[in-house]
Amino acid sequence: MNRSLLDSLRDRRGAALPVALFGLVAVSLLVTTALLTSSTEFAISSAHRGAASSLYNADAALEQYVADRLTAVIPTGQDRFLPSDTTGAVTTAVGPDGKTYSFTVARLVNGSIQYVTTAAGNRVRRSQLYSLTAMPPSGRGRAVGAFVGVTREAARVQTNINAGAVSGGNLSVSGNATISDGRSGTNYCGLSNNTAPFSVQVTSGATISRGGSSTFEGATNVAGFTKEQMADTLLGPGVTLRQLADMATIQFGRRWNKPEFNGGRIDSDPDQPAGYDWGCPQVLLGTSLTCPTGSSTRNVVVAIDATGLNGNEVSLTGRYGQGMIIVLNGSLKIQGNFTYKGIILVEKDMFIRGGSAGQESKIEGSVVSFGASSTVEDNINGTATIKYNRCAINDAEEALNGSALQTAAQNAGGTYAWYELIR
């Protein structure tokens, strides 16, 4: 090979331009890639900062809302996390970012009544669980939720009623009336002993008279306590009839600025006003009537202020109910086939008159009148039956304690879980 050819092959000066162009292209690609990567990372970082900020703001708003509601002064009977006791109520609060967050609140669990003994004595307690969700403004951002537990606690009410009928004064029984210590009552709760020590009990110095074909099943008793000591003895030390009435689920009359009791039809008919739905004692009605769905488990505490009624007297005629009836500032008259399961407490006098056959008045549990005199009587052809029933009394006490819990303050029980909602 000649020298001129070898020299031309060794001369690469013409490759510099392509190499430079290739390098420029490579650097451009690297720079473009870096710019794209940086831009993407910036966008991701910005989105993360926005999401984190939204999350923390919603979280802070929810925590502040919980703290505020747990320390707020709440009207009697109102839930801390609901403007009213209505599942699904919505309220708002301002978060740390100055924006308004909407809170959806739902009560998930309303626990059963628990009976506990504390340093404060015998108490009743109920645990409740709520779901709270803080929604971001305009639906943009992240929502935060929590499960929050609270408890209600109140003094336990336990009666000490020892007879089918108890009177603060003289008691007269006539006609075909029967008053029993419970020996022939309906034992539906499995108690080994469903009877009371007495069929009839009156306070110290009072008298018991019986006429016609009336019957006492069990012993009668003139107690050692006086009329003035009656409430402490039967309801508990320091417990008054007015205190129990103020716990009632349903209230009538001036004491509570509620409509007066109008003597309307008392039953569980769904067409009736809620205030006159007092449950249905299926266990006492047998096959004569089938209770509406759910009403046989409904025990209601009803308080009636008799002030201003005709003769300050509450009149009940026919139909049925179960739980507890409390009459203040007056007397109670029961006529016709009124069937009741539970406790009836009357501040003054009580008059019970059965009707003719098929129109009997029937009460299982106990009737108590605190007045100067009380007459449990029947008309000449009628039948009135009052039987002590510990099962019915237990149900009535549980209804009363449930009512007391409903009006008790809610206390913080703990936050069980936090959760995030991606929007």
Salt bridges, closest charged atoms under 4 A:
ASP7 OD1 - ARG10 NH1 3.42
ASP11 OD2 - ARG13 NH2 2.46
ASP79 OD2 - ARG107 NH1 3.11
ASP79 OD1 - ARG152 NH2 2.37
ASP85 OD1 - ARG107 NH1 3.37
GLU153 OE2 - ARG123 NE 3.17
GLU153 OE1 - ARG125 NH2 2.77
ASP181 OD2 - ARG183 NH2 2.88
ASP246 OD2 - ARG255 NH2 2.97
GLU260 OE2 - ARG254 NE 3.54
ASP267 OD2 - ARG265 NE 2.37
ASP267 OD2 - ARG319 NH2 2.99
ASP269 OD2 - ARG265 NH2 3.51
ASP277 OD2 - ARG298 NE 3.52
GLU313 OE1 - LYS333 NZ 3.51
GLU347 OE2 - ARG242 NH1 2.59
GLU377 OE2 - ARG353 NH2 2.85
ASP395 OD2 - LYS341 NZ 3.21
GLU397 OE2 - ARG390 NH2 3.08
GLU420 OE1 - ARG142 NH2 2.63
